[in-house]
Amino acid sequence: MKRLTFAQMVRSICSVHAKLSAQAARAINISLTIRNWVIGYYIEEYERAGVDRARYGDKLMDTLAAALIRHGLARCDRRELYRYRRFYLTYPQIVEAVTPQLSVGGKTVFQAARRKVETLSPQFTVSGNDLAERLSFSHLAELVEFDDPLKRVFYEHECIRWNCRGKKRSVNSWKRR
């Protein structure tokens, strides 16, 4: 058996570190994307039920933001909550990336949201798994801003094809067109 040199050991450790750090970063990005989508799901379901409409009314996002921030949740200000709700409504297929075990009160998010997605036409859409795994939430938040669904789908495909570096800059330049 050939002995490992010091230089080989350093290279091997650095290689393992780089690979596992990149894997961890991808897992965090996917988790944050799903977290934001699920927050949007809960907001939409709550508003749709309208149980406390008289109590919260137009102040729902302000009240919710204050409560979530008090509980230590990051990036849950009023503006972000609106963004999460729009993200959920724009990308119902993200439910594919939600693990079936994610539940609250006995009802799984996966089951409840899955029923809504099945009615969508899958024509040109990118799968929810591809969106969550290959694009960060910040890129998806930029894409949500496109009102034209065909334009958005085109740029989703383009963003997935490219490397991450130029995505946000390119999306911003597309919006100006």
N, C-alpha and C positions, 0 to 999 in steps of 0.2 A: 504494500500500500504506500502510495506516494505521500510524503509529508507536506503539509500545508505551510507555505511560507507566510511570514508576517504580512507582506504586501497583499498576498492572496486573501488572507483572513480579513484585512481591512476592506478590500474591495467587496468581498462576500457580505460582510456586515453592512456596508453602505448600500449595496444592491438590495438586500432584504429590507433594510430600513426604507429605502425609496419606494419599493413595491408596496409594502404594507402601509406606509403613510398615504400613498395615492389611493389604495383600497379604502382606508379609513375615511379619507376626504370624500370619496364617492358615496360611501354609506351615509355620511352625515348629510351630504347634499340631497340624497334621495329621501332621507328621513325628514328633512326640513320641507322639502317639496310636498311630501305626503301630509305632514303636520299642517301646512298652510291650506292645503286642499280640504282636509278634514275640518279645520276651523271654518272655512267657507261653507262646507256642508252643514255644520251645526247652525250657523247663522241663518242660512237659507231655510232650513227646516223650522227653526224657531219663528222666523218671520212669517213663514207660510201658515203655521199653526195659529198665529195671532192671539194666543192665549193672554199674554200680558200687554197687548197693544195699547190699551188705555193707560196702563201704568208707565210704560217706557216711551211709546209713540216714536217721534222723530229723534229722540235722545238715546235710542237703543245703542248705537255704536259708541257714543260718548260714555255711557254707563258701563257697557261691556268692556271697553278699553280700560277704564279706570279700575274695574274689578280684576281684570287679567293682569294689569301692571302691578296691582297690590299683591297678587299671588306670585309675582316674580317672572312672568312671561315676557320675553324679549320680543321686540318688533310686533307689538299688538296695539299700537296707537290707532286712533279712529281711521286715519287714511289707509293704514295697512289692512284693517278689518274689511273695509270696502273692497280693497284689492283682492283679499282672500275670497270673498264672496263672489266677485266677478271671475276669479280664477276657477272656482268650483263650477260656476255656471257655463263658462267657456270650454272647460276641459272635463266633461263628465267621465271620459274614458280613463282618467287617472285612477278610477276605482280599481282597475286591473292591477295597479301597483300596491293597493291597500291590502294588508294581510287579513285573511278572514277572521283572525283572532281579535282584531281591534274592535272592542265593544264597550258600550256604556249602558248600564241599566238593562242588560240582557239582550238588547237589540244590537246586532253588529252593524257597523257603518258599512261594511262590505255588502251585506244583504240588502240593506235599505237603499243604498245608492245604486247597486247593481240593477235593480228593477228599472230604474230610470234610464240607464244607459242602453238597455236592450232595445229601446224604442228608437234609438238614433240610427241613421243611415251611415254605414261604415265606408261610404264611397272612397274618399281620398284621405280620411283621417289617419293620423299617426297613432299607433297603439299607445295606451296609457303607460305601459311598461317602458317603451322606448322614450317617451317624453320624460318620465321620471328619472330614468337611468342615464340618458344622454344629454339632457339639458338641465342647467341649474334653475332654481326658482327665479332668480333675477332675470334670466333669459326668457323664461315663460311669462313673467310679469310684463316684459316688454312686448311679447307677442300678443298678449291679451288685449293690448291697446288697439290692435287692428280690428276695425269694425267689419270689414269684408272677410267672411270666412274663407273664401277661396284664396285670397291674398295671404291670409294667416297660414293656411295649410302649406302654401308654396314656400313661405319663409321657414316654417317648421322643418320641412324637408331640407331646405338649404342649410339651416343651422346644424342639423344633424350631420350633414355631409362634411361640414367644415370643422376645423379644430376650434377649440373654445376661445382662443385669443381674440379673434376679430368679431365674434358674434354680436356682442352688445353694441359696439361701434357701428357695425353694419346695419343692425336692426334700427338704430336711431337714424341712420342716413336714409333707410327705406321709408321711414315714417314721414320724412320731409318731402318725399316725392309726391 
